[in-house]
């Protein structure tokens, strides 16, 4: 499996700070925002990682992350998204990098308190289809929201619905097999003029090849000024967290990487079937 971090966009909700830099380079507590998804993927054992960026500050990612050696990697890959064509368009730029392998995708402004490694291991036990991470929230209408059937399987994801069918939000972590790029090529821009990741997820749902896990611990994005402030406070309180507070180096991450078994991951429902 290969890792992809989507770190493009103009970050207009973080003006005026993002007038001079990409939002994913802004600090969240003691390090740049982009470190957190990178640390998650490295902690999960993924060693081939692509950063998709854009805007006028793309070169700053190379100056900051360099070849990834600080994170225990032999190299990092980079590609450039022109404009703001949406998450799915950005992901489509990774097709050559993926080279037929499944991918773990993390949005560059999403932070998870707990490792995503257990979900990646669950996905790899099946090795095909898709898996997403969900989190129960108080304001699901701000996000993509899943609708469930009686067996707790997702039957549809609704993008920012006025009447949410559940209290769960789709977070910015996705796992797909190589067919995701075939799907992206068939998408039409939404009313926002973007290729929507929700449309990608719904295609896997139509094929009955979508699984999900509930996020353990907190999850937040950092794409607005209030959420950036919240993310900083949350990270500051996690003094001993093996992923969030690691300095990123190979020793810090690999020596503290826990061992997971499928039974160690909490399930969203006592008798649910959210994970295979």
C-alpha positions in Angstrom: 0.0 0.0 0.0 1.1 3.5 -0.8 0.3 6.7 1.0 -1.1 10.0 -0.4 -1.4 13.3 1.4 -3.6 15.9 -0.3 -2.3 19.3 0.6 -3.4 21.6 -2.2 -6.1 24.3 -2.2 -5.9 28.0 -1.5 -6.9 28.0 2.1 -9.1 31.0 1.8 -10.9 30.3 5.1 -7.5 31.0 6.8 -6.9 34.4 5.3 -4.9 36.5 5.9 -2.4 33.9 6.9 -2.7 31.9 3.7 -2.1 34.9 1.5 1.6 34.2 2.1 1.8 30.4 2.5 -0.1 27.2 2.0 -2.3 26.4 4.9 -0.7 23.0 5.4 2.5 24.7 6.3 0.9 26.7 9.2 1.9 25.6 12.7 -0.4 23.3 14.8 1.2 23.5 18.2 4.9 22.7 17.7 5.2 21.7 14.1 3.7 22.4 10.6 0.3 21.0 9.9 1.6 18.7 7.2 3.6 16.7 9.7 0.6 15.1 11.3 -0.7 13.1 8.3 2.8 12.2 7.4 3.5 10.9 10.9 0.3 8.9 10.7 1.2 7.2 7.5 4.8 6.5 8.6 3.5 5.1 11.9 1.3 2.8 9.9 4.3 1.3 8.2 3.8 3.0 4.8 7.1 4.0 3.2 6.1 5.2 -0.2 4.3 8.5 0.2 3.2 11.2 -2.3 2.4 14.8 -1.3 -0.1 16.5 -3.6 0.2 20.3 -3.2 -0.5 23.5 -5.2 -0.6 27.2 -5.1 2.4 29.6 -4.9 4.1 27.9 -1.9 4.5 24.4 -3.4 8.3 24.7 -3.3 8.2 25.3 0.4 7.0 21.7 1.0 10.3 20.5 -0.6 12.3 22.9 1.5 10.5 21.7 4.7 10.1 18.0 4.1 13.1 17.4 1.7 13.5 13.7 1.0 11.6 12.6 4.1 14.6 11.3 5.9 13.5 13.1 9.1 10.5 10.7 9.1 12.5 7.6 8.4 11.8 7.6 4.7 14.3 7.0 1.9 12.5 9.6 -0.3 9.2 11.5 -0.7 7.3 12.0 -3.9 5.6 15.3 -4.9 3.1 16.4 -7.5 1.3 19.7 -8.2 -2.4 20.4 -8.5 -3.3 23.4 -10.6 -6.2 25.4 -9.2 -8.9 24.0 -6.9 -10.5 21.1 -8.7 -11.5 19.2 -5.6 -10.2 16.3 -3.5 -11.0 13.7 -6.2 -9.1 15.6 -8.8 -6.1 15.9 -6.6 -6.3 12.2 -5.9 -6.4 11.5 -9.6 -3.0 13.0 -10.0 -1.6 10.1 -8.0 -2.5 7.4 -10.5 1.0 7.0 -11.9 2.5 7.0 -8.4 0.1 4.3 -7.2 1.0 2.1 -10.0 -1.9 -0.4 -9.4 -1.4 -0.7 -5.7 -4.1 0.3 -3.1 -3.7 3.7 -1.5 -4.3 5.2 1.9 -5.3 8.9 1.5 -5.2 11.5 4.2 -6.3 15.1 3.9 -3.4 17.4 4.9 -5.5 19.4 7.3 -7.0 16.4 9.2 -5.6 15.4 12.6 -6.5 12.1 14.5 -5.7 11.6 18.1 -5.2 7.8 17.7 -3.3 5.9 15.0 -5.0 5.1 11.7 -2.8 2.0 11.5 -5.5 -0.4 12.7 -7.8 0.6 10.0 -5.1 0.3 7.4 -4.3 -3.2 8.6 -8.0 -4.1 8.4 -8.1 -2.9 4.9 -5.1 -4.8 3.9 -6.6 -8.1 5.2 -9.2 -7.7 2.5 -7.0 -5.8 0.0 -9.7 -4.5 -2.2 -12.7 -2.1 -2.3 -12.8 0.9 0.0 -12.7 1.8 3.7 -13.4 5.1 5.3 -13.2 6.5 8.9 -16.3 8.0 10.5 -16.7 10.1 13.6 -19.8 10.9 15.6 -20.2 14.7 15.7 -22.6 17.3 17.0 -22.9 19.1 13.7 -22.9 16.5 10.9 -24.6 18.9 8.5 -21.1 20.5 7.9 -19.7 17.2 6.5 -20.4 14.3 4.3 -22.9 12.2 6.3 -23.5 8.4 5.9 -26.9 6.8 5.8 -27.0 3.3 7.2 -29.2 0.2 6.7 -30.4 -2.0 9.5 -27.1 -3.9 9.5 -25.1 -0.7 9.9 -23.8 -0.9 6.4 -23.4 2.5 4.6 -26.0 2.8 1.8 -25.3 6.4 0.8 -23.1 9.4 1.7 -24.9 12.8 1.6 -22.7 15.9 1.2 -23.6 18.5 3.8 -27.3 17.6 4.1 -29.7 20.0 5.8 -31.4 17.0 7.4 -28.5 14.5 8.2 -29.5 10.8 8.1 -27.1 10.0 11.0 -24.8 11.8 13.5 -21.6 10.5 11.8 -19.2 12.6 9.7 -16.9 11.2 7.0 -13.4 12.1 8.0 -10.5 12.9 5.8 -9.0 9.4 5.7 -9.8 7.0 2.9 -8.5 3.7 1.6 -9.1 2.6 -2.0 -8.0 0.0 -4.5 -6.7 1.0 -7.9 -10.2 1.2 -9.4 -10.5 4.6 -7.7 -8.7 6.2 -10.6 -11.1 4.6 -13.1 -14.0 6.1 -11.1 -12.3 9.6 -11.0 -12.1 9.6 -14.8 -15.8 9.2 -15.0 -16.8 12.0 -12.6 -18.4 15.3 -13.6 -17.8 18.5 -11.7 -20.3 19.3 -9.0 -22.1 22.6 -8.6 -19.0 23.9 -6.9 -17.0 23.1 -10.1 -15.0 20.3 -8.3 -14.7 16.6 -8.5 -16.1 15.3 -5.3 -14.7 12.6 -3.1 -18.2 11.8 -2.0 -19.0 10.7 -5.5 -16.0 8.3 -5.4 -17.2 6.8 -2.1 -20.7 6.4 -3.3 -19.5 4.4 -6.3 -17.8 1.9 -4.0 -21.0 1.8 -1.9 -23.1 1.0 -5.1 -20.7 -1.9 -5.7 -21.2 -3.0 -2.1 -17.5 -2.7 -1.5 -17.3 0.0 1.2 -16.4 -0.8 4.8 -15.9 1.6 7.6 -14.4 2.1 11.1 -15.4 4.6 13.8 -12.6 6.9 14.9 -11.4 6.3 18.4 -10.4 9.5 20.2 -10.8 12.9 18.8 -10.6 14.0 15.2 -10.5 17.5 13.8 -9.6 19.4 10.7 -7.6 22.6 10.9 -8.9 24.4 7.8 -10.6 27.4 9.6 -9.3 29.8 12.2 -11.5 28.2 15.0 -10.5 24.7 14.0 -6.8 25.6 13.7 -7.0 26.9 17.3 -8.9 23.9 18.5 -6.4 21.5 16.8 -3.5 23.3 18.5 -5.1 23.0 21.9 -5.9 19.3 21.4 -2.4 18.4 20.3 -0.9 20.4 23.2 -2.8 18.2 25.7 -1.5 14.9 24.2 1.9 14.9 25.7 2.7 11.2 25.4 0.9 10.5 22.1 3.1 8.2 20.0 2.0 9.8 16.7 1.1 13.4 17.4 4.0 14.3 19.6 6.8 12.3 17.9 9.4 14.4 16.3 8.9 12.4 13.2 12.3 10.7 13.0 12.4 7.0 12.2 13.5 6.0 15.7 10.8 7.9 17.4 8.1 6.5 15.2 9.2 2.9 14.6 10.3 2.2 18.2 6.9 3.4 19.5 4.7 1.9 16.8 2.3 -0.5 18.6 1.2 -3.9 17.4 -2.4 -4.2 16.4 -4.8 -7.1 16.0 -8.3 -6.7 14.5 -9.9 -7.3 17.9 -8.0 -4.3 19.3 -9.9 -1.8 17.3 -13.1 -0.5 19.0 -16.3 -1.0 17.0 -18.9 1.7 16.4 -21.8 -0.6 17.4 -21.8 -3.4 19.9 -23.1 -5.8 17.3 -22.1 -3.7 14.3 -20.6 -4.9 11.0 -18.8 -1.7 10.2 -15.5 -3.4 9.7 -14.8 -6.7 8.0 
